[in-house]
Amino acid sequence: MDLYGKKYATSELRRRVGNMDQIAGIRTVQLDDGNERPTRAAIFHTGSGLEFTVLLDRCLDIPSASFCGKAMGWRSATGDVAPQYYEPEGLRWLRSYFGGLVTTCGLTHVGAPRPESALLGNGLHGRIGNLPARDIQISQEWVGNQYVLSVSGVMREAVVFGENLALRRTVATCMGERRFWIHDTVTNEGFNKTKFMLLYHCNIGWPAVDAGSELISPSRYVAPRDATAANGQENWNKLDPPTHKYAEKCYYHEMTPARDGTVTAAIVNDGFKKGDGFGVYVTYNKKQLPRFVEWKQMGEQDYVVGLEPCNCGVEGREVDERQGLLHSLNPGESREFDLELGPITTRAEVDALRAARNKTKTEIVDSYKRFVKKP
């Protein structure tokens, strides 16, 4: 195992510490200030400089993460918000949207709200991200020569006379690791076919996001969501300084996967020549999540780029359904999803990402309907 620039055998580490949390571990806490109270959280540290928080009462999402003190995700002005403050109507999801490195959207609705949102929970981005986990299990144990840290739980999106979807999630990492993994299984535990939308809102913030930073991705096609995004679409991968009254821009990407089916997208600043370069990457499997949305928001305080692997669009369920792009789960059907997130700290890592990108010629098109495939 690599720690602090040296290799150690398991027996060597165990002889040197009385409790492994001296090096790496998980600490459970209750957030107790303002409207975050009484949210439960699990705080991970791996001994590599990676630290991140998992909110047990908010879908096991990741509200904050850092590497050697540098923030990886964007934090919104709302801060952490307990689930009882969730407002499902219209756009009020934004009142409890902490941003975070990972916010989960779905499971029956993603994107623009629907008129009946007060009844069915189909406001902006759905309900799943505001649901507490049940059957929580926290593990810190040696598995072979690895000290594995994990938390798992189940979120259930259910309503009488409607859907019964279960999201089983595990967030895991290991001692000495600079990255962590999310493994999800979504199961239709009802007896009716259920419409299914899922989007991972991975929100990268400063210092990875800054003037001169860029999005590096193996994008074959890029399409603006609307006229606002079409204005300046040639700069879809270039980031600006914080801009007063910036109007958000969203782009749909058709990604070219690696041989194993994975796609890696990253936000990287240009500081490597000066020694303060930094970036954040997201890796996912395109077979599991066939679509990808870039959320470019260069506003003051709202200064963030969302890297969003998904199985849907962001205009709302009715749009996907009308275009024949809406996914469904049959009774008893399950689907699995995997993400990996971590920091980028060296020029060599950036060069490898650019080499993968350069194998793909990017074309800007007028509509994502030209390249998206039906489920």
C-alpha positions as CSV (number, residue, x, y, z in Angstrom):
1,M,0.0,0.0,0.0
2,D,1.3,3.5,-0.9
3,L,1.1,6.0,1.9
4,Y,3.0,9.3,2.2
5,G,5.4,8.4,-0.6
6,K,6.3,5.0,0.7
7,K,5.0,1.4,0.4
8,Y,3.8,-0.4,3.5
9,A,2.6,-4.0,4.1
10,T,-0.6,-4.4,6.0
11,S,1.3,-5.9,9.0
12,E,3.6,-2.8,9.1
13,L,0.7,-0.4,9.3
14,R,-1.1,-2.4,12.0
15,R,2.1,-2.4,14.1
16,R,2.4,1.3,13.9
17,V,-1.1,2.5,14.9
18,G,-3.6,1.6,17.5
19,N,-6.6,2.5,15.5
20,M,-6.7,2.7,11.7
21,D,-8.7,6.0,11.9
22,Q,-5.3,7.6,12.6
23,I,-4.7,7.1,8.9
24,A,-8.1,6.6,7.3
25,G,-11.6,6.1,8.4
26,I,-15.2,7.2,8.5
27,R,-16.7,9.4,11.2
28,T,-20.5,9.8,11.6
29,V,-21.9,13.1,12.8
30,Q,-25.1,15.0,13.0
31,L,-25.2,18.5,11.4
32,D,-26.8,20.8,14.0
33,D,-26.8,24.4,12.7
34,G,-29.8,26.2,11.2
35,N,-31.9,24.3,8.6
36,E,-29.2,21.6,8.2
37,R,-30.4,20.1,11.6
38,P,-30.7,17.2,12.2
39,T,-29.1,15.7,9.1
40,R,-26.8,12.8,9.6
41,A,-23.5,12.6,7.7
42,A,-20.5,10.3,7.3
43,I,-17.1,12.0,6.8
44,F,-14.4,10.0,5.0
45,H,-10.7,10.5,5.0
46,T,-8.3,8.2,3.2
47,G,-4.8,9.2,4.3
48,S,-4.0,10.5,0.8
49,G,-5.4,14.0,1.3
50,L,-8.9,13.0,0.0
51,E,-11.8,13.9,2.3
52,F,-15.5,13.9,1.4
53,T,-18.8,13.9,3.2
54,V,-21.8,11.6,2.5
55,L,-25.2,12.9,3.7
56,L,-27.1,9.9,5.1
57,D,-30.4,11.8,5.1
58,R,-30.0,13.1,1.5
59,C,-29.7,10.1,-0.8
60,L,-26.1,9.4,0.3
61,D,-25.1,12.3,-1.9
62,I,-21.7,14.1,-1.7
63,P,-22.2,17.7,-0.5
64,S,-18.5,18.4,-0.2
65,A,-15.1,16.9,-1.1
66,S,-11.5,18.1,-1.1
67,F,-8.1,17.0,-1.9
68,C,-5.2,18.3,0.1
69,G,-7.4,21.2,1.2
70,K,-8.6,22.1,-2.3
71,A,-12.3,22.0,-2.9
72,M,-13.4,19.6,-5.6
73,G,-17.1,20.5,-5.7
74,W,-19.1,23.7,-5.8
75,R,-21.1,24.7,-2.7
76,S,-24.2,26.8,-3.2
77,A,-25.4,29.6,-0.9
78,T,-28.0,27.3,0.6
79,G,-25.5,25.1,2.4
80,D,-26.6,21.7,3.6
81,V,-30.4,21.5,4.1
82,A,-32.2,18.8,6.0
83,P,-34.8,16.8,4.0
84,Q,-37.8,18.2,5.9
85,Y,-37.2,21.6,4.2
86,Y,-37.6,20.2,0.7
87,E,-40.2,22.1,-1.4
88,P,-41.2,20.0,-4.4
89,E,-43.3,22.6,-6.2
90,G,-42.0,24.2,-9.4
91,L,-38.4,25.4,-9.1
92,R,-38.3,25.3,-5.3
93,W,-35.9,22.3,-5.4
94,L,-33.3,25.1,-5.7
95,R,-34.0,26.2,-2.1
96,S,-32.4,23.0,-0.8
97,Y,-29.9,22.5,-3.6
98,F,-26.5,22.5,-1.8
99,G,-24.7,21.9,-5.1
100,G,-22.1,19.5,-3.9
101,L,-19.8,17.2,-5.8
102,V,-22.7,14.8,-6.5
103,T,-26.4,15.5,-6.3
104,T,-28.7,12.7,-7.6
105,C,-31.7,13.7,-9.8
106,G,-34.7,11.5,-10.6
107,L,-36.1,8.8,-10.3
108,T,-39.3,9.4,-12.2
109,H,-38.6,12.9,-13.3
110,V,-35.5,15.0,-14.2
111,G,-35.4,18.6,-15.6
112,A,-38.1,21.2,-15.9
113,P,-41.0,20.9,-13.6
114,R,-44.5,19.6,-14.6
115,P,-47.8,21.3,-13.7
116,E,-48.9,18.5,-11.3
117,S,-45.6,18.7,-9.4
118,A,-47.3,19.4,-6.0
119,L,-49.1,16.0,-6.2
120,L,-46.6,13.7,-7.9
121,G,-43.3,15.2,-6.9
122,N,-42.3,16.2,-10.5
123,G,-40.9,19.5,-9.7
124,L,-37.4,20.4,-10.9
125,H,-35.1,17.3,-10.9
126,G,-37.5,15.0,-8.9
127,R,-37.5,13.8,-5.3
128,I,-34.8,11.2,-4.9
129,G,-32.1,13.7,-3.8
130,N,-34.1,14.7,-0.8
131,L,-34.9,11.2,0.5
132,P,-33.2,9.8,3.6
133,A,-31.4,6.5,3.4
134,R,-32.7,3.4,5.3
135,D,-30.8,0.2,6.2
136,I,-27.6,2.2,6.5
137,Q,-24.4,0.1,6.8
138,I,-21.0,1.6,7.5
139,S,-17.9,-0.6,7.1
140,Q,-14.2,-0.1,7.8
141,E,-12.3,-3.3,7.4
142,W,-9.4,-5.1,5.9
143,V,-10.3,-6.9,2.7
144,G,-7.1,-8.7,1.7
145,N,-4.4,-6.1,1.7
146,Q,-6.8,-3.1,1.3
147,Y,-8.5,-1.2,4.1
148,V,-11.9,-0.6,2.6
149,L,-14.2,2.2,3.7
150,S,-17.9,2.2,2.6
151,V,-21.3,3.3,3.4
152,S,-24.5,1.9,1.9
153,G,-28.2,2.4,2.2
154,V,-31.5,2.3,0.4
155,M,-33.7,5.2,-0.8
156,R,-37.2,4.4,-1.8
157,E,-39.3,6.6,-4.1
158,A,-42.8,5.4,-3.6
159,V,-46.4,6.6,-3.6
160,V,-49.8,4.9,-3.1
161,F,-51.3,4.1,-6.5
162,G,-48.0,4.9,-8.2
163,E,-44.3,4.0,-8.5
164,N,-42.3,1.9,-6.1
165,L,-38.6,2.4,-7.0
166,A,-35.7,1.5,-4.7
167,L,-32.2,3.0,-5.1
168,R,-29.5,0.9,-3.4
169,R,-26.3,2.9,-3.1
170,T,-22.8,2.1,-1.9
171,V,-20.1,4.9,-1.7
172,A,-16.7,3.4,-1.2
173,T,-13.0,4.1,-1.2
174,C,-9.8,2.6,0.3
175,M,-6.9,3.7,2.5
176,G,-4.4,5.6,0.5
177,E,-6.8,6.2,-2.4
178,R,-7.3,9.6,-4.1
179,R,-10.6,8.6,-5.6
180,F,-13.9,7.1,-4.6
181,W,-16.7,5.1,-6.2
182,I,-20.5,5.2,-6.3
183,H,-22.3,2.0,-7.1
184,D,-26.1,2.2,-7.6
185,T,-28.8,-0.3,-8.3
186,V,-32.3,0.9,-9.1
187,T,-35.1,-1.7,-8.9
188,N,-38.7,-1.4,-9.8
189,E,-40.3,-3.2,-6.8
190,G,-43.8,-2.5,-7.9
191,F,-46.1,-4.4,-10.3
192,N,-46.5,-1.8,-13.0
193,K,-44.1,-0.6,-15.7
194,T,-42.6,2.7,-14.4
195,K,-41.0,5.6,-16.2
196,F,-37.5,6.1,-15.1
197,M,-35.1,9.1,-15.4
198,L,-31.7,9.4,-13.7
199,L,-29.1,12.1,-13.8
200,Y,-25.9,12.6,-11.7
201,H,-25.3,16.3,-11.1
202,C,-21.5,16.4,-10.6
203,N,-20.8,20.0,-9.8
204,I,-17.2,21.1,-10.2
205,G,-16.2,24.4,-8.6
206,W,-13.3,26.7,-7.9
207,P,-10.3,26.3,-8.0
208,A,-10.7,23.7,-10.8
209,V,-13.3,26.1,-12.4
210,D,-11.6,29.4,-13.1
211,A,-10.9,31.8,-16.0
212,G,-8.9,29.9,-18.6
213,S,-10.0,26.5,-17.3
214,E,-11.4,23.9,-19.8
215,L,-13.6,20.9,-20.0
216,I,-11.7,18.0,-21.4
217,S,-13.9,15.2,-22.7
218,P,-14.1,12.7,-25.7
219,S,-17.1,14.6,-27.2
220,R,-18.0,13.5,-30.7
221,Y,-20.9,15.8,-31.0
222,V,-22.0,18.8,-28.9
223,A,-25.4,20.4,-29.2
224,P,-26.8,23.5,-27.4
225,R,-30.0,23.0,-25.4
226,D,-31.5,26.3,-26.5
227,A,-30.8,29.7,-28.1
228,T,-29.0,30.9,-25.0
229,A,-26.5,28.1,-25.2
230,A,-26.2,28.4,-29.0
231,N,-24.9,31.9,-28.5
232,G,-21.1,31.3,-28.0
233,Q,-21.4,27.5,-28.5
234,E,-18.0,27.4,-30.0
235,N,-16.6,28.1,-26.5
236,W,-18.5,25.2,-24.9
237,N,-15.3,23.9,-23.3
238,K,-13.8,27.2,-22.3
239,L,-14.5,28.8,-18.9
240,D,-14.9,32.4,-18.1
241,P,-14.3,34.5,-15.0
242,P,-17.3,35.1,-12.7
243,T,-19.7,37.1,-14.8
244,H,-22.5,39.3,-13.5
245,K,-26.0,38.1,-14.4
246,Y,-24.7,35.2,-16.5
247,A,-27.4,33.1,-18.1
248,E,-26.8,29.4,-17.7
249,K,-25.9,27.3,-20.8
250,C,-26.5,23.6,-21.2
251,Y,-25.0,21.4,-23.9
252,Y,-25.7,17.8,-24.8
253,H,-22.7,15.6,-25.6
254,E,-22.3,12.4,-27.5
255,M,-19.3,10.8,-26.0
256,T,-16.8,8.3,-27.5
257,P,-16.2,5.6,-24.9
258,A,-13.0,3.7,-24.2
259,R,-12.8,0.0,-25.1
260,D,-14.2,-0.9,-21.7
261,G,-17.2,1.4,-22.3
262,T,-16.2,4.1,-19.8
263,V,-16.0,7.8,-20.4
264,T,-13.9,10.3,-18.5
265,A,-14.8,14.0,-18.4
266,A,-12.8,16.6,-16.4
267,I,-12.5,20.2,-15.6
268,V,-8.9,21.4,-15.4
269,N,-7.5,24.9,-14.7
270,D,-4.3,26.1,-16.4
271,G,-2.1,26.5,-13.4
272,F,0.3,23.5,-13.9
273,K,3.1,25.7,-15.3
274,K,3.0,27.7,-12.1
275,G,2.7,24.7,-9.9
276,D,-0.9,25.2,-8.7
277,G,-2.7,23.2,-11.4
278,F,-5.8,21.4,-10.3
279,G,-8.7,19.5,-11.8
280,V,-11.6,17.1,-11.1
281,Y,-12.7,14.1,-13.2
282,V,-15.8,12.0,-13.4
283,T,-15.7,8.5,-15.0
284,Y,-18.9,6.6,-15.9
285,N,-20.1,3.8,-18.2
286,K,-21.8,4.9,-21.3
287,K,-23.8,1.7,-21.6
288,Q,-25.3,2.4,-18.3
289,L,-25.7,6.2,-18.8
290,P,-25.9,6.8,-22.6
291,R,-26.4,10.6,-22.4
292,F,-24.3,13.5,-21.0
293,V,-25.2,17.1,-20.2
294,E,-22.8,20.0,-19.5
295,W,-24.2,22.7,-17.3
296,K,-22.1,25.8,-17.7
297,Q,-22.9,28.5,-15.1
298,M,-20.3,31.3,-14.9
299,G,-22.3,33.6,-12.6
300,E,-21.0,35.3,-9.4
301,Q,-21.3,32.8,-6.5
302,D,-23.2,30.5,-8.8
303,Y,-19.8,29.6,-10.4
304,V,-19.9,26.0,-11.4
305,V,-19.7,23.5,-14.2
306,G,-21.9,20.5,-14.0
307,L,-20.7,17.2,-15.5
308,E,-23.9,15.2,-15.7
309,P,-24.0,11.6,-16.9
310,C,-27.6,10.6,-17.4
311,N,-30.2,8.5,-19.2
312,C,-32.4,11.5,-20.1
313,G,-32.6,15.1,-21.1
314,V,-33.1,18.2,-18.9
315,E,-36.2,19.7,-20.5
316,G,-38.5,17.5,-18.5
317,R,-40.2,14.1,-18.8
318,E,-42.8,15.2,-21.3
319,V,-40.1,16.2,-23.8
320,D,-38.3,12.9,-23.6
321,E,-41.6,11.0,-23.8
322,R,-42.7,13.0,-26.9
323,Q,-39.4,12.3,-28.6
324,G,-39.5,8.6,-27.8
325,L,-36.4,8.8,-25.5
326,L,-38.0,8.1,-22.1
327,H,-36.7,5.0,-20.3
328,S,-38.9,2.6,-18.2
329,L,-38.4,-0.2,-15.7
330,N,-40.5,-3.3,-15.9
331,P,-41.8,-4.9,-12.7
332,G,-38.9,-6.5,-10.9
333,E,-36.3,-5.0,-13.3
334,S,-33.0,-3.6,-12.0
335,R,-30.3,-1.5,-13.6
336,E,-26.8,-0.8,-12.2
337,F,-24.8,2.4,-12.4
338,D,-21.1,3.2,-11.6
339,L,-19.2,6.4,-11.1
340,E,-15.7,7.2,-10.1
341,L,-14.6,10.7,-9.0
342,G,-11.2,12.1,-8.1
343,P,-8.7,15.0,-8.4
344,I,-6.2,15.8,-11.1
345,T,-2.9,17.1,-9.8
346,T,-0.2,16.6,-12.5
347,R,0.5,17.6,-16.0
348,A,0.8,14.0,-17.0
349,E,-2.8,13.3,-16.0
350,V,-3.9,16.3,-18.1
351,D,-1.9,15.1,-21.1
352,A,-3.5,11.7,-20.9
353,L,-7.0,13.2,-20.9
354,R,-6.1,15.4,-23.9
355,A,-4.7,12.4,-25.8
356,A,-7.9,10.5,-25.3
357,R,-9.9,13.6,-26.4
358,N,-7.7,14.2,-29.4
359,K,-8.7,10.8,-30.8
360,T,-12.2,12.1,-31.2
361,K,-13.1,14.9,-33.6
362,T,-15.7,17.2,-32.0
363,E,-18.5,18.6,-34.2
364,I,-21.0,21.2,-33.0
365,V,-24.6,20.4,-34.2
366,D,-27.8,22.3,-34.0
367,S,-29.8,19.7,-32.2
368,Y,-29.1,16.8,-29.9
369,K,-31.9,14.8,-31.6
370,R,-29.5,14.2,-34.5
371,F,-27.3,11.9,-32.4
372,V,-29.3,10.7,-29.4
373,K,-30.6,7.1,-29.6
374,K,-33.9,5.8,-28.4
375,P,-33.8,3.5,-25.3
